[in-house]
Amino acid sequence: MSNNSDSCNLPLNTDTLGLTYIYSLAFSLGLPCNLLSLWGLYQLGRSGGGGCQLVYILNLLLSDLLQLLTLPLWILYLQGAHRWPYGRPACEFVGYVFYVNVYASVVFLCLIALDRCLAIVHPLSSRGVRTVRVAAVSGVAVWTLTFLFCLGGLLPSVFDAERLLCLEQYPVSLRYAHFKIATVIMGFLLPCGMIGCLNDRHKITGILVVITVIFIVVFGPYHLVGGYRFVSLLLIDNPCELERSIFLCYRLCYGLTSLNTLLDPLFYIFLCHNARLELRRSLTPCLGRGHTAPKQVRLSLRGNPDPSDNV
């Protein structure tokens, strides 16, 4: 396939308004929510609570914060008519950040779901693997493998120096199409199958339902539309016609993935009773309120699960 964007004559400006609104919403609300959630988890960790799930959620928040810091650059890119003025290294960095954020978040969501399943179904026998040490090692492994996977898929470059396009190819190369199909399978279909299996076998609601909602609403459209796009591009003779017909839909679904930076802290922190109590206790001196919160709270991840965890 040709990588010349002019050959497809795509209406690049049609996604500017929608993506600008989505990125602005994610940045303006997601940044304070993630920072506040990070502070609440820090206070919870200082009090001795959290356990291994605290490690997974911290990694999730750090991934979100890294993605949020790149959103202003994407907004400027859109407002500049899809012309990236910051050079190849910056484009490659934010491109890797996007993919690493998406798929690291997917894996950490799966680890949180698996941890909750073990805590509820096998609270005693799973103590050996549900430790902070195991969670920390798992976190390092997730970041390393995700980075290497995305690096291999996005090389040699995601930057078009001639057209100043960043993370955009129309039509895409065969190598990139195969990479994207692999991400749909390993980064969406398999995790969805695993979480669905946990729900069906153990009838666990609450946090697994929340994770399922995030997969369907945030990651679902991007991977389903993308899967259709990249499989079709491998099968048809006129890729530009398909690219023109699906361009706006795919780009908006692409933008929706940034909303995971907004939903992660809302679902996993503010709906967690213990984290809310710890955050309220830590902010009491700043707010000048007369009420007090418990001196120590825990996520009840060691042993039998606390009912407050099943939000």
C-alpha positions as CSV (number, residue, x, y, z in Angstrom):
1,M,0.0,0.0,0.0
2,S,1.1,3.5,-0.6
3,N,1.8,5.7,2.5
4,N,1.2,9.0,0.6
5,S,-1.7,10.8,2.4
6,D,-2.4,12.9,-0.7
7,S,-3.4,9.8,-2.7
8,C,-6.4,9.4,-0.5
9,N,-7.4,13.1,-0.4
10,L,-8.9,12.7,3.1
11,P,-10.9,15.5,4.8
12,L,-8.4,15.9,7.7
13,N,-10.2,18.9,9.2
14,T,-13.5,17.1,9.9
15,D,-12.2,15.6,13.2
16,T,-10.9,18.9,14.6
17,L,-14.0,20.1,16.5
18,G,-14.9,16.7,18.0
19,L,-11.5,15.7,19.1
20,T,-10.7,19.1,20.5
21,Y,-13.8,18.9,22.7
22,I,-12.9,15.4,23.8
23,Y,-9.3,16.2,24.6
24,S,-10.2,19.4,26.3
25,L,-12.8,17.6,28.5
26,A,-10.4,14.8,29.3
27,F,-7.6,17.2,30.2
28,S,-9.6,19.8,32.2
29,L,-11.4,17.2,34.3
30,G,-9.0,14.2,34.2
31,L,-5.9,16.1,35.4
32,P,-7.4,17.3,38.7
33,C,-9.2,14.0,39.3
34,N,-6.1,12.0,38.8
35,L,-4.0,14.2,41.0
36,L,-6.6,14.2,43.7
37,S,-6.9,10.4,43.4
38,L,-3.1,10.1,43.5
39,W,-3.0,12.2,46.7
40,G,-5.8,10.1,48.3
41,L,-4.0,6.8,47.5
42,Y,-0.7,8.3,48.9
43,Q,-2.4,9.0,52.1
44,L,-4.0,5.6,52.1
45,G,-0.7,4.0,51.6
46,R,0.9,6.0,54.5
47,S,-1.9,4.7,56.8
48,G,-0.9,1.1,56.0
49,G,-3.8,0.3,53.8
50,G,-4.0,-0.6,50.1
51,G,-2.1,-3.8,49.6
52,C,-1.4,-5.1,46.1
53,Q,-4.4,-3.4,44.6
54,L,-3.0,0.0,45.6
55,V,0.1,-0.8,43.5
56,Y,-2.1,-1.6,40.4
57,I,-4.2,1.5,40.8
58,L,-1.1,3.7,41.3
59,N,0.3,2.4,38.0
60,L,-3.0,3.1,36.4
61,L,-3.1,6.7,37.6
62,L,0.5,7.3,36.6
63,S,-0.3,6.0,33.1
64,D,-3.2,8.3,32.9
65,L,-1.2,11.3,34.0
66,L,1.4,10.7,31.4
67,Q,-1.3,10.5,28.7
68,L,-3.0,13.7,30.0
69,L,0.2,15.7,29.7
70,T,0.3,15.0,26.0
71,L,-3.2,16.1,25.3
72,P,-2.4,19.9,24.9
73,L,0.0,18.9,22.1
74,W,-2.7,16.9,20.3
75,I,-5.1,19.9,20.6
76,L,-2.5,22.2,19.1
77,Y,-1.9,19.6,16.4
78,L,-5.6,19.5,15.5
79,Q,-5.9,23.3,15.5
80,G,-2.9,23.5,13.2
81,A,-4.6,21.5,10.5
82,H,-2.9,18.2,11.3
83,R,0.6,19.6,11.0
84,W,3.0,18.6,13.7
85,P,5.5,21.5,14.3
86,Y,7.5,20.0,17.2
87,G,9.7,17.6,15.2
88,R,10.1,13.8,14.9
89,P,11.3,13.0,18.5
90,A,8.3,14.7,20.1
91,C,5.9,13.0,17.7
92,E,7.4,9.6,18.3
93,F,7.3,10.2,22.1
94,V,3.7,11.2,22.3
95,G,2.8,8.4,19.8
96,Y,4.4,5.8,22.1
97,V,2.8,7.4,25.1
98,F,-0.6,7.0,23.6
99,Y,-0.2,3.3,22.8
100,V,1.6,2.4,25.9
101,N,-1.1,4.2,28.0
102,V,-3.9,2.4,26.3
103,Y,-2.5,-1.1,26.6
104,A,-0.8,-0.7,29.9
105,S,-4.2,0.5,31.2
106,V,-5.9,-2.5,29.7
107,V,-3.4,-4.9,31.5
108,F,-3.7,-3.1,34.8
109,L,-7.5,-3.2,34.6
110,C,-7.2,-6.9,34.0
111,L,-4.9,-7.3,37.0
112,I,-7.3,-5.4,39.2
113,A,-10.2,-7.6,38.0
114,L,-8.2,-10.8,38.7
115,D,-7.1,-9.5,42.1
116,R,-10.7,-8.9,43.1
117,C,-11.7,-12.3,41.8
118,L,-9.0,-14.0,43.9
119,A,-9.9,-11.9,47.0
120,I,-13.5,-13.0,46.8
121,V,-13.3,-16.5,45.5
122,H,-10.0,-17.7,47.0
123,P,-9.2,-15.3,49.9
124,L,-6.9,-17.6,51.8
125,S,-5.1,-19.6,49.1
126,S,-4.3,-16.5,47.1
127,R,-2.5,-14.6,49.8
128,G,0.8,-15.8,48.5
129,V,0.4,-14.1,45.1
130,R,-1.7,-11.1,46.3
131,T,1.3,-9.3,47.8
132,V,2.8,-5.8,47.3
133,R,6.0,-7.4,46.1
134,V,4.3,-9.5,43.4
135,A,2.2,-6.5,42.4
136,A,5.4,-4.3,42.0
137,V,7.2,-7.0,39.9
138,S,4.0,-7.3,37.8
139,G,3.9,-3.6,37.3
140,V,7.5,-3.5,36.1
141,A,6.9,-6.4,33.7
142,V,3.7,-4.8,32.3
143,W,5.5,-1.5,31.6
144,T,8.5,-3.2,30.0
145,L,6.6,-5.6,27.8
146,T,4.0,-3.0,26.7
147,F,6.7,-0.6,25.8
148,L,8.7,-3.2,23.8
149,F,5.5,-4.4,22.0
150,C,4.4,-0.8,21.0
151,L,8.0,0.1,20.1
152,G,8.2,-2.8,17.7
153,G,4.9,-2.1,16.2
154,L,5.4,1.6,15.6
155,L,8.9,1.5,14.2
156,P,10.5,2.8,12.1
157,S,8.6,6.0,12.7
158,V,5.1,7.4,13.3
159,F,6.1,10.8,11.8
160,D,5.6,11.9,8.2
161,A,8.3,14.5,7.7
162,E,6.9,15.6,4.3
163,R,3.3,16.2,5.3
164,L,4.1,16.8,9.1
165,L,1.5,14.1,10.0
166,C,1.9,12.5,13.4
167,L,0.6,9.0,14.1
168,E,-1.4,9.1,10.9
169,Q,-1.0,7.1,7.7
170,Y,-3.5,7.1,4.8
171,P,-3.5,4.4,3.7
172,V,-1.6,2.5,6.3
173,S,1.4,0.2,5.6
174,L,1.0,-3.6,5.7
175,R,3.3,-3.7,8.7
176,Y,1.2,-1.2,10.7
177,A,-2.1,-2.9,9.7
178,H,-0.8,-6.3,11.1
179,F,0.4,-4.5,14.3
180,K,-3.1,-3.0,14.8
181,I,-4.9,-6.2,14.2
182,A,-2.6,-7.8,16.8
183,T,-3.5,-5.0,19.3
184,V,-7.2,-5.6,18.7
185,I,-6.8,-9.3,19.6
186,M,-4.4,-9.1,22.5
187,G,-5.4,-5.7,23.8
188,F,-9.1,-5.9,23.6
189,L,-10.7,-9.2,22.6
190,L,-8.7,-11.4,25.0
191,P,-9.0,-9.1,28.0
192,C,-12.8,-8.8,27.4
193,G,-13.0,-12.6,27.2
194,M,-11.1,-13.0,30.4
195,I,-13.3,-10.5,32.3
196,G,-16.4,-12.0,30.9
197,C,-15.3,-15.4,32.0
198,L,-14.7,-14.2,35.5
199,N,-18.1,-12.7,35.7
200,D,-19.8,-15.8,34.3
201,R,-18.0,-18.3,36.5
202,H,-18.0,-16.5,39.8
203,K,-21.0,-14.1,39.5
204,I,-18.9,-11.3,40.8
205,T,-20.5,-7.9,40.3
206,G,-19.3,-4.5,41.4
207,I,-15.8,-3.6,40.3
208,L,-15.8,-6.2,37.5
209,V,-18.9,-4.6,36.1
210,V,-17.3,-1.2,36.2
211,I,-14.2,-2.6,34.4
212,T,-16.5,-4.1,31.7
213,V,-18.2,-0.8,31.2
214,I,-14.8,0.9,30.7
215,F,-13.8,-1.7,28.1
216,I,-17.1,-1.4,26.2
217,V,-17.6,2.4,26.3
218,V,-14.0,3.7,26.1
219,F,-11.9,1.0,24.4
220,G,-14.7,-0.9,22.5
221,P,-15.5,1.6,19.7
222,Y,-11.8,2.2,18.9
223,H,-10.9,-1.4,18.7
224,L,-14.0,-2.6,16.9
225,V,-13.9,0.1,14.3
226,G,-10.2,-0.2,14.0
227,G,-10.4,-4.0,13.6
228,Y,-12.9,-3.5,10.8
229,R,-10.6,-0.9,9.2
230,F,-7.4,-2.8,9.2
231,V,-8.8,-6.2,8.3
232,S,-10.6,-4.6,5.4
233,L,-7.5,-2.7,4.2
234,L,-5.8,-6.1,3.8
235,L,-8.6,-7.5,1.7
236,I,-9.7,-4.7,-0.6
237,D,-8.0,-3.2,-3.7
238,N,-9.1,0.4,-3.1
239,P,-8.0,1.3,0.4
240,C,-8.5,5.1,-0.1
241,E,-12.2,4.7,-0.6
242,L,-12.5,2.8,2.7
243,E,-10.2,5.4,4.5
244,R,-12.4,8.3,3.3
245,S,-15.6,6.5,4.4
246,I,-14.4,5.6,7.9
247,F,-12.0,8.5,8.6
248,L,-14.2,10.6,10.9
249,C,-15.7,7.6,12.8
250,Y,-12.3,6.1,13.4
251,R,-10.8,9.3,14.6
252,L,-13.6,10.1,17.0
253,C,-13.3,6.5,18.4
254,Y,-9.6,7.1,18.7
255,G,-10.3,10.2,20.7
256,L,-12.7,8.4,23.1
257,T,-9.8,6.3,24.4
258,S,-8.5,9.4,26.2
259,L,-11.6,9.4,28.4
260,N,-10.2,6.5,30.3
261,T,-8.0,9.1,32.0
262,L,-11.2,10.6,33.4
263,L,-13.1,7.4,34.2
264,D,-10.3,5.5,35.9
265,P,-10.1,7.8,39.0
266,L,-13.8,8.2,39.2
267,F,-14.5,4.5,39.1
268,Y,-11.6,3.1,41.1
269,I,-10.9,5.8,43.6
270,F,-13.9,7.9,44.4
271,L,-16.2,4.9,44.4
272,C,-13.9,3.1,46.8
273,H,-15.2,3.8,50.3
274,N,-11.9,3.5,52.1
275,A,-10.1,5.8,49.7
276,R,-12.8,8.4,50.1
277,L,-12.5,8.3,53.9
278,E,-8.7,8.6,53.8
279,L,-8.9,11.5,51.3
280,R,-11.5,13.2,53.4
281,R,-9.4,12.8,56.5
282,S,-6.3,14.2,54.8
283,L,-8.1,17.2,53.5
284,T,-9.9,18.0,56.7
285,P,-7.2,20.4,58.0
286,C,-7.2,22.2,54.6
287,L,-10.9,22.6,54.5
288,G,-11.2,23.6,58.2
289,R,-14.0,21.2,58.9
290,G,-14.8,20.1,62.3
291,H,-15.5,16.4,61.5
292,T,-12.9,13.7,61.7
293,A,-12.4,10.5,59.8
294,P,-11.0,7.2,61.0
295,K,-7.4,7.2,61.8
296,Q,-6.6,4.1,59.7
297,V,-8.5,2.6,56.9
298,R,-7.7,-0.4,54.7
299,L,-8.8,-1.8,51.4
300,S,-9.3,-5.1,53.0
301,L,-7.3,-6.9,50.4
302,R,-5.6,-9.3,52.9
303,G,-8.1,-12.0,53.6
304,N,-11.8,-11.7,53.2
305,P,-12.9,-8.9,51.0
306,D,-14.6,-5.9,52.6
307,P,-18.1,-5.1,51.4
308,S,-17.1,-1.6,50.6
309,D,-14.7,-2.8,47.9
310,N,-17.6,-4.2,45.8
311,V,-18.8,-0.8,44.6
